[in-house]
Every structure is written in structure tokens, then in C-alpha cells.
Amino acid sequence: MRPLLTFIIVFCFIFQSCCPRVVLPPPTRDTSSVTNIETKETWIDTLAKIQLPDETTTNITGDSTSTVETSVATSTVKIDKSGKVTHIISNKREPLFVPTKFLVKAVHQNKETTIKEREYIPIEKELTKWQKFLIRAGTVLLSALSGATLFGLWRLIKKFILRK
């Protein structure tokens, strides 16, 4: 049983030392965005349609003349049998067309997003003879060190713990 346990432990150390570990960093992603906002203002000449409000004014006087005014109107003057002057003024029903200018603002937003992805690609390259020798020598040395450590531990355990 003891030689089997020793063999399993030594085999685990040798197996551990033989597997290369290559850890690649995870791919990275850089994102940057640029936003351009352009505002364009334009004045446009046009005719504006304006509907006038209903507005009526009546003036009755004892004088022979009467003046009544509104913004845009039609007036009527009457003299009664009694000699009174009646003046009636009413706005026209048609809308007015007035030349005007109005401002048109056009806002244009342009957004550019740039995504840069970095991916690490391992390059498979043949090792030189010197590199292969160093790997083999390191493996043998590590195995010998592991075996010597295990042998020393085993002797200590056998000497102090397994003493009969």
C-alpha cells in the first residue's frame, strides 16, 4: 500500500510539471463616440393669412359729422328724420394676407461610434533546441526535487508517526 501511495503522489507531481499553462488575456473592447450637432437657421418670406376678429362700433351724435375707426373696416353714415347722424362701421369678413418672415431652425445630429476590438491570437511557433532543453531540464529538476521532498517527508512520517 505504501509504495502505491508514493507512486501516485510522485506521478501527480510529474504530471503537474509537464502541462504547460498559457493564459491569454481576455479580448478588450474600446468604444468612443463623437456627436456633431449642426443648427441651420433660415428666414423664409411668405404671406401670412390673418383672420380679423369681429369688431363692430356704433356712434350716434347730434352733430352733422361722425368719425368711427377700426383696424380694417367698412363704415356707414346715416342721418335720421330727427336730424341725428348714425355711423356704423364693421370689419370685413375676408382674411388679410400680410407679407411676413419666419425663422426655420433645422437641427441635424450626427453621431459616430467607433468600436475597436483587440483580440489576442496565439502564434504557434516552433521552439528552438535550447528552449526545449531548458523545458526538459526544468521538468527533470522539478521532478527530482519533488521526489526528494516526498522521500524526506516519508522518512519523517515513518520515523515519528508510524513508529511501532
Backbone torsions as a table, in degrees:
resi	resn	phi	psi	omega
1	MET	NA	-40.9	-178.2
2	ARG	-67.3	-41.8	177.5
3	PRO	-65.3	-32.9	178.7
4	LEU	-66.3	-44.5	178.5
5	LEU	-62.5	-42.9	177.8
6	THR	-62.0	-43.3	-179.7
7	PHE	-62.9	-42.1	-179.4
8	ILE	-64.8	-43.0	179.7
9	ILE	-65.5	-44.9	179.1
10	VAL	-63.9	-42.3	179.2
11	PHE	-61.7	-40.0	178.3
12	CYS	-63.4	-42.1	178.5
13	PHE	-65.6	-41.7	179.5
14	ILE	-66.3	-43.7	179.6
15	PHE	-63.1	-39.2	178.9
16	GLN	-63.2	-38.6	-175.5
17	SER	-78.3	-14.5	-175.7
18	CYS	-91.4	-13.7	-176.1
19	CYS	-94.5	121.6	178.2
20	PRO	-75.8	146.3	178.9
21	ARG	-118.3	118.0	175.1
22	VAL	-121.8	115.4	179.4
23	VAL	-111.3	116.3	178.4
24	LEU	-91.3	140.5	176.6
25	PRO	-65.9	152.9	-179.1
26	PRO	-68.2	152.9	177.9
27	PRO	-61.8	143.6	-179.8
28	THR	-108.5	159.1	-178.6
29	ARG	-137.8	120.9	177.5
30	ASP	-106.3	130.0	179.5
31	THR	-123.6	130.4	174.4
32	SER	-137.4	144.2	-179.5
33	SER	-133.7	145.8	179.7
34	VAL	-125.8	128.9	179.9
35	THR	-118.5	123.1	175.6
36	ASN	-108.8	127.4	177.1
37	ILE	-116.8	118.1	-180.0
38	GLU	-112.3	130.9	177.0
39	THR	-115.5	124.8	180.0
40	LYS	-117.2	123.6	179.9
41	GLU	-107.2	132.5	-179.0
42	THR	-133.5	132.7	174.6
43	TRP	-95.8	129.5	-179.2
44	ILE	-116.7	129.7	175.8
45	ASP	-86.9	132.6	179.3
46	THR	-155.9	172.3	174.0
47	LEU	-101.8	126.9	179.1
48	ALA	-97.5	134.7	178.5
49	LYS	-89.8	120.1	-177.2
50	ILE	-119.3	121.4	176.5
51	GLN	-90.9	125.2	-178.7
52	LEU	-80.7	147.6	177.6
53	PRO	-75.0	156.4	175.7
54	ASP	-70.8	122.9	-177.0
55	GLU	-140.9	123.3	-179.8
56	THR	-130.1	136.4	178.8
57	THR	-130.4	134.5	178.0
58	THR	-124.6	136.3	-179.2
59	ASN	-134.9	122.3	177.6
60	ILE	-118.1	123.3	-179.0
61	THR	-132.6	166.8	175.8
62	GLY	-93.9	-1.9	-178.7
63	ASP	-86.2	168.5	-179.8
64	SER	-85.2	-14.0	178.8
65	THR	-122.0	146.1	178.1
66	SER	-145.2	137.1	178.3
67	THR	-124.5	124.5	177.5
68	VAL	-132.5	133.2	-177.3
69	GLU	-130.6	145.5	166.7
70	THR	-134.3	-179.6	-175.4
71	SER	-60.9	-55.9	175.7
72	VAL	-140.3	112.0	-168.8
73	ALA	-148.7	169.0	173.2
74	THR	-116.7	133.0	-177.5
75	SER	-119.0	150.0	177.6
76	THR	-133.0	133.7	179.6
77	VAL	-118.9	130.5	178.4
78	LYS	-131.1	146.1	174.5
79	ILE	-114.7	124.3	-178.4
80	ASP	-76.7	173.5	175.9
81	LYS	-65.4	-28.8	-179.6
82	SER	-79.8	-5.6	178.0
83	GLY	94.8	9.9	178.5
84	LYS	-89.6	143.9	179.7
85	VAL	-96.7	128.1	176.0
86	THR	-112.7	124.2	-178.8
87	HIS	-118.7	119.5	179.8
88	ILE	-119.6	130.9	177.6
89	ILE	-129.1	134.0	-179.1
90	SER	-134.1	145.4	177.6
91	ASN	-72.9	154.1	176.8
92	LYS	-75.1	151.4	-178.3
93	ARG	-84.2	-21.7	-177.6
94	GLU	-74.9	145.0	177.3
95	PRO	-73.7	154.5	176.3
96	LEU	-94.5	145.8	173.9
97	PHE	-110.3	114.5	-175.3
98	VAL	-111.9	129.0	176.6
99	PRO	-68.1	127.1	-179.5
100	THR	-138.5	169.5	173.3
101	LYS	-124.0	138.6	173.3
102	PHE	-133.4	153.4	-173.7
103	LEU	-93.9	129.6	175.7
104	VAL	-114.5	121.8	177.9
105	LYS	-106.1	125.7	176.0
106	ALA	-113.1	120.4	179.6
107	VAL	-106.9	122.6	179.8
108	HIS	-117.9	123.4	-178.8
109	GLN	-112.5	124.5	180.0
110	ASN	-118.1	120.2	-177.9
111	LYS	-119.9	125.3	177.4
112	GLU	-113.9	130.8	177.7
113	THR	-118.9	126.6	179.2
114	THR	-112.7	125.8	179.2
115	ILE	-118.2	121.1	176.7
116	LYS	-111.0	123.8	178.4
117	GLU	-111.5	131.7	177.1
118	ARG	-111.1	123.1	179.8
119	GLU	-124.0	130.9	-179.3
120	TYR	-88.3	125.0	-179.6
121	ILE	-113.6	119.1	179.0
122	PRO	-70.3	137.4	179.5
123	ILE	-101.2	119.0	179.1
124	GLU	-83.6	117.9	-175.5
125	LYS	-132.8	141.8	179.8
126	GLU	-70.5	134.2	178.6
127	LEU	-76.7	150.6	176.3
128	THR	-76.7	167.3	-178.8
129	LYS	-64.0	-36.4	179.5
130	TRP	-64.7	-43.2	178.6
131	GLN	-63.9	-40.8	177.7
132	LYS	-63.7	-40.8	179.1
133	PHE	-62.9	-43.4	-180.0
134	LEU	-63.2	-38.4	179.2
135	ILE	-65.8	-45.0	-179.9
136	ARG	-65.4	-43.6	-179.9
137	ALA	-63.4	-40.7	178.1
138	GLY	-64.7	-39.2	179.1
139	THR	-65.2	-44.6	179.7
140	VAL	-64.4	-44.2	-179.4
141	LEU	-63.9	-42.9	178.7
142	LEU	-64.6	-40.3	178.1
143	SER	-64.7	-42.7	180.0
144	ALA	-64.6	-41.3	177.8
145	LEU	-63.7	-42.4	179.0
146	SER	-63.8	-43.4	179.1
147	GLY	-63.1	-42.9	-179.6
148	ALA	-65.3	-39.4	178.3
149	THR	-64.6	-45.7	178.7
150	LEU	-63.3	-40.9	179.1
151	PHE	-63.1	-42.8	178.3
152	GLY	-64.2	-43.3	177.1
153	LEU	-62.9	-41.3	-179.4
154	TRP	-62.8	-40.3	179.1
155	ARG	-66.4	-39.0	178.3
156	LEU	-66.0	-43.5	179.5
157	ILE	-63.2	-42.6	-178.8
158	LYS	-66.2	-36.8	-176.2
159	LYS	-74.4	-44.3	-173.5
160	PHE	-99.5	-36.4	-172.3
161	ILE	-95.2	-44.5	-175.6
162	LEU	-89.7	19.0	179.3
163	ARG	-67.4	130.1	-178.6
164	LYS	-103.6	NA	NA
